[in-house]
Amino acid sequence: MLKVNWTLSAILMAVPFSAFAQQPYHGTFRLPVEAHFGSVVLQPGEYTVSTVEVPTGVKAVRFAGAHATATILAASVDPHSGAERGKLTLSNINGVYALTRLETGLMGKSFDFEVAKDIRNNVERAATPSDKLQVAMK
């Protein structure tokens, strides 16, 4: 038993520390509707999404498509039970869609985003609760 533990320890010591660091997330999706992401309006179409770690260690998410690129800091990053595929959540707030959440699938992280102030004000005036639209990653 001692030999097995020593062998496992030797293998772990041989693996570079960076291998244990969280790798960035990359995915693609088709946005079916116009959606607000921070102060940027993303048009319907194909996009890539990736997580970015800024020098302060804070997580940001970047969306890039043919018509727009937007990077925004996550309001919160939480663990979640990783499904096989990632997904986006768009909230319909009084007729305006806003990207509010990214779940990264097997990476096991959820990124939540603040809704822009002008859209949030629409929530206060809205007579009906917001609807959610789920967009699966490819």
N, C-alpha and C positions, 0 to 999 in steps of 0.2 A: 504494500500500500504506500509506503514511503516513497518508493521509486516512481510510482504513478504521479503523486503530488509534485515531486521534484521535476519530472518531465513536463507536466502541465505548466509549472512555474517557469521553466526554461523556455517553453514555447511562447508564453505570454511576454516574457522579457525580450524575446527576439522580435516581436511585432512592434513596429514604430508606434509611438504614442499617438500620432496623428490619425492612425487607423481607427482609434476609438472616438475621435471627434465626430460630431454630427455633420454628415455630408449635406451640401446644399440640395434643396429639392428642385427638380425640373419636371415640367409637365406641359402638355398642350391641351387645348380645348377649343370648342367652337362656341362663341358667345351668341346666343339666339336673339338678344334684344340689346338696345342701347342701355348702357349702365354707367353710373357715376362711380368713380374710384378716387376718393379724395376730391381734389378740385378738377380732375380730368374726366371727360366724358369718353368712354370707349364705345365705338360703333360696333354693330354686329359683325362677326367675322372670326377668323382663326387667330389665336393668340398663343404665345408661350408664357409660362409663369415660372419664376424661379425665386428661391429665397436668397437673400443677401445678408451678410453680417457686416454691419458698418463698424469702423474702428473702435467704437465704444462698447461693442459686444451686443448692441441692440439688433434685433431681427427686423428686416424690412422685406417686402415682397415686391417684385418687379413684374409687370405685365408688358409684353411687347407684341405689337401687331403691325399690320401694314399702315394703319392710319394714326396710331398713337403708341407712345410708350409712357408708362407711369410707374413710379416707385413711391411707396408709402411705408411708413413705420407701422408695425402692428401695435394695436392698442394693448393686446395681451397675447401671449403664447402659452398654450396649455397642452398637456399630454391628453391623448384620447386613444381609445382602443382602435388600432389601425385596421381599417378595411383594406382590401387589396388595391383599390383604386382611390385616388383623391377626388375631391369634389369642391365646387364653389357654391356658396349660398348667396343668392341675390334677394334682397328684400324690396318688395314693391311698396313704396311709401307714397300714398296718394297719387298713384300713376307714374311715379318715377322709380326706376330700379337703381339700387345701390349695392355694390359688392360689400358684404358684411362679414364673410367668413371664408377661409380656405382650410380644408382638411387635407392633409398630405398622404393619406392612405397608410401604407406600410411604414412610413417614416414616423408615424404616431404623434404628429403635432397638429394642433389647431391654431390658426392665426385669426384673430378677430380684429375688425377695423371699425374705426369711428365713422359715423355717417356725417357728411358735411353739414355745417350749421344751417344753411339755407334749406336743405332737404329735411333736417330735423324739425325745423319750424313748421313744415308741411305736416309732419306727424301730429303735432299739437292741434292743428286745425282739421285733421282728417276725421271723418265720421266713422270710418271702418278701420279695423286693425290691419296691419300690413300683411301681405301675402308673401310666401317664400317660394323661390324658384331654385331648384337644384340643377347644377350643370356638372356632368361627370367629366373627368379627365380622360384623355385618350391614352 
